Amino acid sequence: MTLAGPEPAAHLGGLIARDLIEVSDDPAVLDRGGRWAVALPYAGSPVLARFGDWREGTPSEVAGPWRGPSEWESSLDEDAYVAAVERIRERIAAGEVYQANVCRVLTARLPDPGSADVGGLHALLTSGNPAPHAAMLRIPGVIEVASASPELFLARDGDVIETGPIKGTGRTADDLLPKDRAENIMIVDLMRNDLSRVCRTGTVTVPALLAEEAHPGLVHLVSRVRGMLEPGATWTRILEATFPPGSVTGAPKVSAMNCIADVETAAREVYCGAVGWVDADARTASLGVAIRTFWVRDGHVRFGTGAGITWSSDPQGEWRETELKADRLVSIAAQCWEGNAGKGA
């Protein structure tokens, strides 16, 4: 593999990762040993990077310069997005699906590709929009992603595995609707089913349901689903059972994904996948859902935003939700970071 540009690095779970040893697309390596940075695109091959040096550090230590864009284009404009929501509602009425997450991708040309380090963007995001599952993975020529995700996809501690689906978004708790609560419960049921495929019978529980969580500029409804893994449950099996995340697909999952493919006009790529880390030796992990996520490719930066659609959805309201989720982060990405990582970083 030929690499050019900034050094490969990651900032995950408060740790800086350097000294890239290998990159794989086979989830089986996550049971083999070592500590891995993980990016699982919604569409495309996994990027599993084993780094040899992990230590506590701040985003600025692996942050090169970032010059943000000022103009963005959306894969779906307001009229097209509203029409897509109406098409999903028709399919709900026909009994094909109960809920589906409809997304659009914002794209901007980078004003200075030489000053477009996702490490710098990540430093801006962690300063302006702190997030519990913030993540950065930079392997030039392979993947360059910075995420300010508020949502847990999978956490693992030995045989205990947990997911934390978010469904329901508002500026304040007063904005949350009965539709949001119903949607959250649908996805909790879906995630219970997903985890039950790799967990011991009777161990899947819901320790938190419809909890309100405050994030910068937003309030979310968050639930937790937990289980005890079956003996011999490998990462390959775990991901086959749970990926892609239910909160960004819908219910039933396969039907929702088919609906999504019919109405979305841009590939999600890493967006709506997962980004995080796996420690194969300690049998621990934390993977965030790749929402509130930017990725850089071919001289452009991209950002995805979406909303969950049910029969009771107001199409214009769903468009406004996608705007709400994007506004703050796109504004942060328009700023500049001078770089603090030193030569070659």
N, C-alpha and C positions, 0 to 999 in steps of 0.2 A: 504494500500500500504506500503510495506516494503522498506525502503531506506537504502543503505549502501554507505560509502565513503564520498566524499566531500559534504558539505551542498548544498541543492538546491539553485540555484541563477541564475540570468540573468543579462546581460548588453545589454540594448536596447535603442536606441535613446538618448544616453548619460546618461541614468539613470541606477543605480544598483537596482535590485529587490532582496529582501530577504523576509523571513517569508512566506513560501509557505502555502497557506490555502487549496487549492483544485486543483485537476487535472481532466479535463473532456475531452471527445472526441466529445461532442455535440456542434456544432457552435451556437446553440440557447443561450448558456450561455453568449455569447458576447454581447447580448442585455439586459442582466439581471442586470448588475451593476458590478462595480469594474474595476480594471485595470489588464489586462491579457497579459502574454507572450504567443505568438502563434507560433506554428510550424505545418505547413500543409505539410506532406510528399506527394511527387508525387504519391507514392504507400504506402498505409498504413493508419492507423487511425490518425486523428488530435490529437495533444497534446496542450491543452489549460490550462494554469497554472495561477491561480489567486494568486498573491503575495500581502501581506498586507503592505509591506514597500518598497516604491520606493523613491529614492533620487539621487541627482547628485553624480557622482563618476566616477572614472577611471577604466579601465579594470584590472589594477594591484590589485585593492582592493578585487577582487573576483578570483584572479589567483593563483592556486596551481602550483606545479612543472610540467614541461613538458619536456620529453626526446623524441626528434623526431626520426623517422626512417630514414634509409639511402637507402633502396631498396624497390622499388614499382613494382607491377605487374599490367598490364592493362587487363581489360576484353576483349578488342579487340587490337591485335597488329596492326602494320601498314598495313600489307596485308589484314587482316580481316576487318579493318576499311575502307580501300579503296574499298573492295568488297561490304561492306554495303552501301557505297555511290553510287556505281554503281547500286545496286538493287533499291535504292530510285529513281535514275534517270530513270530507266526502268519503274517504277510505275508512275513517272511524265509523261513520254512519253505515257503511256497507259491512261492518264487522270484521274487516281485515286486520285492524290494529286498535289498541286502546289509547296509546300514547306514542308520539314520535318526536324526537328532537330535531328541529330544522335549523341549520346553520348557514352562515355565509362567511366568506373569506375576504378580508380587506388586504389589498396589496399596494405597496408603495415602492417606487424606484428610490434607491439610496442615493443621496446627493453626492456622496464621496465613498465609494466602495472600499477605499483604502483606510477609511476611518469608520468601519462598520463592524466592530467587534461585539459579539453578543455578550461578552463579559462586561463591557461597558454598559450595555443596555440592562443587563442583570443588576449591575450596581445601582443604576437609576431606579429600577423597579423596586429593589429591596429598600431603598431610601424613601421613595414616594408612595409605595403601595406594599407594605409588609404583608407577607402571606405565609401561612403555616407550612405550605408545601412548595415554597419557592425553590427553583432549580435552574442550574445552568450546565449545559454540556456542550463543549466545543471541540470538535475533531474536524479541522478544516478538510474540505473535500468529501466529508462523510455526513456530518450533521452539525448544525449550529443552532441551538435552541435556548431560549430563556423563558422561564415560566413563572408566573405569579399566582399559581394555583391555590385556591382555598380548599380544595376537595381531596380527600383521601380515596385512592382507589384500593390499594391493599397495604396493610401493615402486617408484619409477621414477627412473632417472638416465639421461637421454638415451634411447637405444634399449634399455637394459637394464631388464628388469622382473622383479620377484621377489615371491614370496608365501611366507608362513611359517606353514602350518597347525599348529594345536595339536590333538592328540587324545591323551588320557591325562592323568588328574588324580589326585593323591593328596596326603595330608598330608606324606608323605615319599616318597623314591624306592622304599622297600621296599613301598609300597602299590601301585605300578604292576604291572599284571597282563599276562600274555601277550595277553589280549583287547585291552588298550590299544595294544600294539605292532601287532597285526594291524589294528586300526581306523585307526591313524595311516598305515600303509602303504596301506590302501584309499584314504584321502583324498589322499595324495601322488599316487597314480596318477590320481585324478580331476583334481587340479590340474595335473598334467603334461598331461593331455588338454585342459583348458581353455586353458592358456597356448599349447599348440601350435596353437590356432585362430588366433592373432594373431602368432605368432613364426615366425622363419625356420626352415626345415626343418633338423633336426639340432642346433639350438642349445639346446633345453630340457634342462637338467641338474638334478641333485639334489645340491647341494653339501653338504647336511647332512641326515642321516636319523636320527630317533629320539634326538635330543640331549635331555638332561635340563636343564631350566631351572628355577631356584628363583625363586619369587615370594612375596610376603608370605603366610605360612600354607599355601602350596601348592607342589607340584612338578608341572611339566608335561612331556610329551614333545612336542618341537617339531622339525619338519623344514623344509627350505628348498627351494624349486623356483624355478629362474631360467631366463630365456630372452632372446633378442635379438628385438626387435619387427621385424615386417616393415615395409618402407618404406610410409609412408602409413597406418599403423595409428592410427586416431583414438581418442579416449577413448570415443566412442560404440561403436566396434567392440570395444574392450578390455572395456568393461563388459558388452556383450552376450555376450561369450565367457566371462566369469568370474563374473558376479554372478547370484544371491547367493553368498556364499562357500561352498565345498564343505564346510568343517569344521562348518558350522551347518545344513547340509541333509542330505547323505548321498550314497550311491552305489547305483545310478545317480541323478544329481541330480534329474531330472524325476520319476522314480518316488518318490524319497524325499520330494520336496515334496508330492506327492499324498498320501502316507501322513501326513505332518505335518498337512496340512489336515484330514484325517479325524479325528485324535485330539486336536489342540489346541483349546482352547475360548476362547482370547483371542487377538486380533490381536497379532502381534509388533511392529507399527509400526516404530520405528527400531531396536529390538533385533534383533540378528542381521543387520543391514545393515552399513554402514561409515561411519566418521567420520574426517575428516582434512583434508588440504590438497593442492592442486595448484597449482604455479607454471607457468603456460602459457608464460611467456617463457623460463624456464630449462629447461623440459622435465624437471622433477623433481616428485616427489609422494611422499606417505606417507599411506596410508589404513589405519586399524586396523579390525579386525572389531568391530562394536558389541556386544561382550559385556561383562559387568561394568559395565553401562550403566544410568543412570537418565534418565528424561525426565519433564518436568512438563507437565501439560495439565489444564485444567478443574478447578483446585483440588486436584488429586491428583498424587502422584509414583508412578511405576511403575518396576519393576526386573525384568529377565528372568533366568531361570536354567534350565539344561538339561543334558542328558547324551546322549552318543552310544549308540545301542542296536544291538547285534549279536545273533546267535543265542545266543552264550554269556553274554549279559547276565544278571545277577541283578537282578530288578526292584526288590527292596528296596535293593540296593546302588546302583542308579542313582538312586533317591530320595535316598539319603544323599549322593550326589555333588552333587545339586542343592542340598541343604542346606549342604554344605561350601562351595560356590562363593558362596552368598548370605550366610552368617552374618556374616563379617567386614565386608562392605561395608554390609549393612543396619544393623549396629551403628554404623558410622561415620555413616551418613545420619541416624541418630536424634539426633545431637548438634546443637549450635548453632554458628553462625559469626556474629559481630557485624557483619561488614561492614567493608571497608577501602578501598572504591572511591570514596568521596566522594559528594556529592549527585548524584542522577540516575544513578548507576551501580549 
